[in-house]
Amino acid sequence: MGTKALLDSEPESNEWILTYADLMTLLLVFFILLFSMSTLENEKFTDAVRSLNMALEGAKGANSVINMEHEAPVKPEIPQESEEVLPADNLASSESELPNEAAMDSQNVAIDAEWQRLTDELESKFQIANATNAVEMGQPKDGKLVIRVKGSALFPSGEAEFHPQMMPMLDGIVQVMRKNPQYKVNIQGHTDNLPIRTLQFPSNWELSAVRATTVLRYFVRGGVQPTRVTATGYGDAIPLVVNNNLENRAKNRRIEFVLEKSE
């Protein structure tokens, strides 16, 4: 029997399949390793590009080295320049709008001192005229000073001509008014509620008005400018106390001098 016939007669062997499988397995492992290495390098490269883009902080898409799956950070907008206002500037501005408390206090002290000087001058004049018992002087309030003179001390009952002995007291007020031209005075006549009905004075309104006007004329004759003096008659409309007895009626019969600084 020949050699060819011997080979053909040998049974077929499958061992080559094992070798082929091993080779394929090795090739697969090799390609997997290559793929893994390629992916790792790509990720490292991508991370490097991303870091570079973030460092540059350029405008949107303008600083990308390669196309990335995400957008590069947008460069923040630079605000327009504005003048810086320091806290001290705000404080100075607010303080300039507020009233100067020190200046106001100083002004109030000066006003109080001026009123005190005027009050002292009047009190001195009344003492010289021996009229302190007939005069009641209040405290300056709301820019006004009220001096009350008893009606019975200044005028006889039902008359409008003042007693001659009260002229020194009136002269004292005139002298103070002439010395202080920045003040004006309103002379107010008041009566009690007992009615009066005469040819000269049909009611207490006329009596109080004529009494106030009589004092005004005396002031003007004494040298006080007419523009600084006014006279008003109130009758029994503004009593100090209730007109229910002789004592209270005497209190309500009065002449008031209201001094006020001219504007």
C-alpha positions in Angstrom: 0.0 0.0 0.0 1.3 3.4 -0.9 2.0 6.5 1.3 -1.0 8.5 0.1 -3.3 5.6 0.8 -1.8 5.5 4.4 -2.5 9.1 5.1 -6.0 9.0 3.7 -6.7 6.0 5.9 -5.5 7.8 9.2 -8.4 9.2 11.2 -8.9 13.0 11.1 -7.5 15.0 14.2 -9.3 18.1 15.7 -6.3 19.3 17.8 -5.7 22.3 15.4 -8.9 23.7 16.6 -7.5 24.2 20.1 -4.5 26.0 18.7 -6.7 28.2 16.5 -8.9 29.1 19.5 -5.8 29.9 21.6 -4.6 32.2 18.8 -7.9 34.0 18.5 -8.1 34.4 22.3 -4.7 36.0 22.3 -5.6 38.3 19.4 -8.8 39.3 21.2 -6.8 40.1 24.4 -4.3 42.0 22.4 -6.9 44.2 20.8 -8.7 44.7 24.1 -5.5 46.0 25.6 -4.9 48.3 22.6 -8.4 49.6 22.9 -8.0 50.1 26.6 -4.8 52.0 26.2 -6.2 54.1 23.4 -9.3 55.1 25.5 -7.2 55.9 28.6 -4.9 58.2 26.5 -8.0 59.9 25.0 -9.4 60.6 28.4 -6.2 62.0 29.7 -6.0 64.2 26.6 -9.5 65.3 27.0 -8.9 66.2 30.7 -5.8 68.2 29.7 -7.8 70.2 27.0 -10.6 70.8 29.5 -8.2 72.2 32.0 -6.6 74.4 29.4 -10.0 75.8 28.3 -10.9 76.6 31.9 -7.6 78.3 32.5 -8.1 80.5 29.5 -11.7 81.5 30.5 -12.3 82.9 27.1 -15.7 83.8 25.5 -18.1 81.0 24.8 -16.6 78.5 22.3 -13.8 80.9 21.4 -11.0 79.3 23.3 -11.7 75.6 22.6 -8.7 73.6 21.3 -10.9 70.8 20.2 -14.7 70.3 20.1 -15.7 69.1 23.5 -19.0 67.6 24.6 -19.5 70.5 27.1 -19.1 74.2 26.7 -16.1 76.1 28.0 -16.8 78.4 30.9 -18.1 81.8 29.9 -15.8 84.6 30.8 -17.7 86.7 33.4 -18.9 90.1 32.2 -16.8 93.0 33.5 -19.1 95.6 35.2 -19.0 99.1 34.0 -16.8 101.4 36.0 -18.7 103.3 38.6 -17.5 105.9 41.0 -16.8 104.3 44.4 -18.7 105.9 47.2 -16.9 105.4 50.5 -18.8 105.0 53.8 -17.5 108.4 54.9 -19.0 110.0 51.9 -22.4 108.6 52.7 -22.0 109.8 56.3 -21.0 113.2 55.3 -23.9 113.5 52.8 -26.5 112.3 55.4 -25.0 114.6 58.0 -25.2 117.6 55.7 -28.9 117.0 55.2 -29.6 116.7 59.0 -29.9 119.8 61.0 -26.8 120.7 63.0 -27.8 119.9 66.5 -24.9 121.8 68.0 -25.9 124.9 66.0 -29.6 124.5 67.0 -28.7 124.1 70.7 -26.5 127.2 70.5 -29.3 129.1 68.8 -31.8 128.1 71.4 -29.5 129.1 74.2 -29.1 132.5 72.5 -32.8 133.0 72.2 -33.4 132.0 75.9 -30.7 134.4 76.9 -32.3 137.2 74.9 -35.7 136.6 76.5 -34.2 136.5 79.9 -32.5 139.8 79.3 -35.8 141.3 78.2 -37.6 139.9 81.2 -35.0 141.3 83.5 -35.3 144.7 82.0 -39.1 144.7 82.4 -38.9 143.6 86.0 -36.5 146.3 86.8 -38.8 148.9 85.3 -41.8 147.6 87.2 -39.8 147.7 90.5 -38.8 151.3 89.8 -42.4 152.2 89.1 -43.6 150.4 92.3 -46.0 148.4 90.2 -44.9 144.8 91.0 -48.1 144.2 92.9 -50.2 145.2 89.9 -48.2 143.3 87.3 -47.9 139.6 86.6 -45.3 138.5 84.1 -45.3 135.0 82.6 -42.5 132.9 81.2 -41.6 133.1 77.5 -43.6 130.4 75.6 -43.9 129.7 71.9 -41.9 132.9 71.1 -44.2 135.1 73.2 -44.1 136.9 76.6 -47.4 137.8 78.3 -47.6 140.6 80.8 -50.9 141.0 82.7 -51.8 144.2 84.5 -54.8 144.4 86.8 -57.7 146.3 85.3 -58.6 147.9 88.6 -55.0 149.2 89.1 -54.9 150.6 85.6 -58.4 151.9 85.0 -61.2 153.2 87.2 -64.4 151.1 87.0 -66.3 151.6 83.7 -63.8 154.1 82.4 -61.0 154.1 79.7 -58.6 156.7 81.1 -55.9 155.0 83.1 -54.8 156.2 86.5 -51.9 158.8 86.4 -49.9 156.7 89.0 -49.7 153.9 86.4 -47.9 156.1 83.9 -44.4 155.1 85.2 -45.2 151.4 84.6 -46.4 152.2 81.1 -43.3 154.3 80.5 -41.1 151.4 81.5 -42.7 149.1 78.9 -42.3 152.0 76.3 -38.6 152.3 77.2 -38.0 148.6 76.8 -39.8 148.6 73.4 -37.8 151.5 72.1 -34.6 149.8 73.3 -35.5 146.5 71.6 -37.0 147.4 68.1 -37.0 143.8 67.1 -40.1 143.2 69.2 -43.7 144.1 68.7 -46.6 144.1 71.2 -50.3 143.4 71.1 -52.3 145.2 73.7 -55.4 143.2 74.7 -58.3 144.5 76.7 -60.4 142.1 78.9 -63.4 142.6 81.2 -65.6 140.6 83.5 -69.1 139.4 82.5 -71.0 142.2 84.3 -72.8 144.1 81.5 -72.2 147.8 80.8 -74.6 150.0 78.9 -73.6 153.7 78.6 -73.6 156.2 75.7 -69.8 155.8 75.4 -69.7 152.0 76.0 -72.8 150.1 74.8 -71.1 146.8 75.9 -68.0 145.3 77.3 -66.6 144.9 73.8 -66.4 148.7 73.3 -65.0 149.2 76.8 -62.2 146.7 76.4 -61.4 147.9 72.9 -61.2 151.6 73.9 -59.0 150.7 76.9 -56.6 148.8 74.7 -56.6 151.6 72.1 -55.9 154.2 74.8 -52.8 152.4 75.9 -51.7 152.0 72.3 -52.0 155.8 71.7 -49.8 156.3 74.8 -47.2 154.0 73.4 -47.1 155.7 70.1 -46.8 159.1 71.7 -43.9 157.7 73.7 -42.0 156.9 70.6 -42.9 153.3 69.7 -43.5 152.9 66.0 -47.2 152.4 65.1 -46.3 149.3 63.0 -45.1 147.6 66.1 -48.2 148.1 68.2 -51.7 146.6 67.8 -54.8 146.8 70.1 -57.6 144.3 70.5 -60.7 144.3 72.7 -62.0 140.9 73.8 -64.7 142.0 76.3 -65.5 139.0 78.6 -64.9 136.4 75.9 -61.6 135.1 77.3 -61.8 134.9 81.1 -59.0 133.6 83.2 -61.3 132.1 85.7 -65.1 131.6 86.1 -67.0 134.9 86.7 -68.8 133.6 89.8 -67.6 135.9 92.5 -66.0 139.3 93.1 -62.4 138.0 93.3 -62.6 136.1 90.0 -64.2 139.0 88.3 -61.4 141.2 89.4 -58.9 138.7 87.9 -60.7 138.8 84.6 -60.6 142.6 84.4 -57.1 143.1 82.9 -54.9 144.5 80.2 -52.4 142.0 78.6 -49.3 143.0 76.8 -48.2 140.2 74.4 -44.6 140.7 73.3 -43.4 138.8 70.3 -40.3 139.1 68.1 -40.9 140.5 64.7 -40.2 138.2 61.7 
